[in-house]
Every structure is written in C-alpha cells, then in structure tokens.
Amino acid sequence: FFDMLDRVDNTWPGVRQTEKVKPVPIELINKILPDVPKTVAALIKLQLRSACRPSEALMLRLCDIEMSGDVWFYCPPKHKTSHQGKQRRIPLGPIAQHVIESQPIVDPTSYLFHSGDPSRPYKKDSYSRAIRRACERAGIAPHWTPNQIRHTAATSIRAEYGIEVAQVVLGHSHVRTTEIYAEKNLALASKAVLQMG
C-alpha cells in the first residue's frame, strides 16, 4: 500500500503546475529602481511598504483610502476575495503614504498609477514588462516579477512581526485563524507599518 502511495501522481489532469513564487532580494529591487519609469518605481515602493498585490496597487484611487489616522487603510472595492463578501483593508504607513502623496492627482476617483490617462490604470503587463526590461539591462537573470515584491514584503513582515501580523497585512483568509485574530492583529499590523516606515 505504502509503495503505491509513493507512486501516486500529485498533479491534477489539465492543471498546469507552477513554481512557488519566491521573494526577490531587496538588493535586486534597489538595483533597477533608478532605471524604471517613475510610475513603476512608485508602484514597486508601494508594494514593498504595503505588501499589496500588484493588481491592488494598480487600481489604487484616493477615494478608496481611509486617511483619518496615522495609518491609512486602502480598501480596494474589487480584490481576490471580494466575491466571497470579504472586505480587504491594507494598512499604509508613512512611506507608502508619501509614495501616494507624491503622485499627481487629478481627482479622488482617478487612478493614481496610470500612463497619462487617469481614468485608466497602469496595465499589469506594462508593469511586468518594465521590470523585466530593467532586469535585462542590469544583467539580472532570471528577471523578477511584481508578485515577487509582495512575497519580499511578506517575508520581511513575518520575520519581524510574526505570522499572524503577516496574515492580516497580506489579507490571507484562512477563515478560522483570521476570524479569531483579525481585530487584534489589525492593530499589530498598523503598528508594524508605522515602524516599517
């Protein structure tokens, strides 16, 4: 029986197996920052300081940010688990706030990160392509992706503040754990982003 288990194929028919996304070393991020467009540099910095998904960063608008305290909260109207009725609150500390404030803002309902038309967000493919090209120019192979920035931030948060804080900042929804700790950890997550800058 146990010999049979060793031979079981753990893949699902028709489902492509992907490699685990790994964090990108901060040195490689810093190496390309001066060589990417300003919008891309701002997106990278925002992701590093908020651990948000690339899609969440691209869709950021001022009208979706609660700015009443030292820590702001970005509440994207659409996100990975919004179809399940879950709300996402991304804490933003001082450096993330500075990145946001440094963007030219037309009106609160326009996208902060765009390619010239504030009514249309910067494209995910353009974001990835800008990073890939900068990596190629810098001799970084293989190139890294915007999603790896989130993993870099997550790794840093987990190492510094623990798994529970990382779970809340990242918006992961292991329901039992999140429901038990979410309120307590939102305060810890706020403290973490203030200290991170």
N, C-alpha and C positions, 0 to 999 in steps of 0.2 A: 504493500500500500504506500509506504513512505517513498519507495523508489519511483512510484507513479507520480507522486506529488512533485518530485524533483524535475520530472519531465513535462509538467503542465506548462503550457504557453500562457504567460500572464498578459498577453495583448488581447485587445478586443478586435474582432474582424471588422475591417473597414475603418478603424480608428487609427490615425497617424500618431505614432509615439513621438513625443517631443522631448528634447533635453531639458533638464531642470534649469530654470533661469538662475543665474548666479550674480552676485553683486559685482559691480565694476570697481576696481581700486580707485580711490579718490585722486591718486596721482595721475591716472589716465584721464579722468574728468578734467582736472586742472590743466592738463597738457593741451586740450583742444579748446577750452573756453575762450581764449583770445582770438581763435581762428573761425568761430562760428558767427552767423548774423546775431545782432543784439537781441532779437526776439527769441532765438534759440538759446542763447546764453541765459536769458531771463527765465525761460521755461526750465532749463536744467537746474538753475539755482532754486527756483520754487519747488521743484520736485525733491531736491536734496534736503530742503528745510521743512517740507510738509509730508513727505513720503506718499504723496498722492499718485494716483495712476496717471499715465500720460494723457489719457482721454479726459480725465477730470481737470488737469492743468490747462489743456487746450480749450475747454469750454468755460473757463472762468470769466465771470462778469461781476462787477461791483454789486449789483442788485442781489447776488446770491451770497454775499458775505455779511455776517453779523459783526459789527465793529464797535460794540458797546463796552468792551473791557480791554485789559492789557493783551489778552489773547483774542484774536479774531477767530471766527468759525466760518469756514466756507461750506455751504450746504448746496451741493450740486443738485439741480432738480431731477436730472437723469444720471443714474450710476448703475453699476453692475448688479446691485440687488434691489433697485427701486421697484422692479416688477413684483417683488415679494412684499411691498409695502414698507420697506425699511428706510429710515432716514439716515443719511450719511452726513456727519459733521467732522470736518477736517480742521484741526486746530492749526492756527498760523501764528508763529512767534514773530519777534521784531524783524529778523532778516527777511522772512517771507513777506511781511507787511511792507518793508522797504522796496522789495522787488515789485510788488503790486503798485505801490505809490509812484514808482519811477516810470511806469508805463503811461504813454499819452492816452488820456481818457476822453472819449467823445461824449458819451452819456452812460449812465449806470447799467443800461440794458445791452450795451455793445460788448463785444468780446475784447478782453484785454490783449490777447495774443492773436494777431492777425497779420496778413500780408499786404496791408494797405486799405482793405475794406473792413471796417469794424463790425459790419453786420454779418461777416463770415469768419469763423475761427480759422486759425492757422491749421493746415492739414497735417494729419498724423504722418502720412507718407513723406511730406516735406520735412517734418521734424526729424524723422528717422534718417532720411537721405542726407540732411545737413550734417548730422553726427557721423554717418558713415564716411562722407567725403572728407570731413576734418580728420577722422581717424586715419584714412588712407594717406592724406598729406603729411600726417605726423608719424607715419610708419607703424601705426598700431594695428596689429593683426592677431586674431580676428577683431573686427570692429565691434563696438558695444552698442546697445540699443537703449531707447528711452525707458523701457520697462526695467532694465537693469539698474537705473538710477533709483527707482523705488526700492529695489532689493538692497542697494547700498545703504539707503536711509534706514530701512527696516533693520538691517544688521547692526547698524550703529545704535539705534534706539534700544534694540533688545539687549545689546551688550552693556549699555549704560544704565538702563532703567528697568529691564526685565521684560519677560514675555507678555505679561498682562497689559502693560502700557503699550507695547508694540502692537498688540492685537487691537486695542482701541484706536490708536493713531492710524493704523492701516485700514480699519473698518472691516476686519475679518469677522465673519459671522458664524462661529461655532456657537450655536444658539445657547446651549446650557451655560457655557463659561461667560459669554458676552452678557447674557441677562443677569447673571449673578454679580458680575464685576463692572459692568459698563459705567454706572454712575460714579462709583468710586474712582475708576481709572480715568474718566474724563478729566477729573481734577488733576490726577497724576500726569496725564498727557499734556494738560495745559502747563503744568509746572515744567515738564520736560522741554516743551518747545520754547518756553521763556528762557531756560538755561542754555538751550542749543543756540539760541540767537535768531 
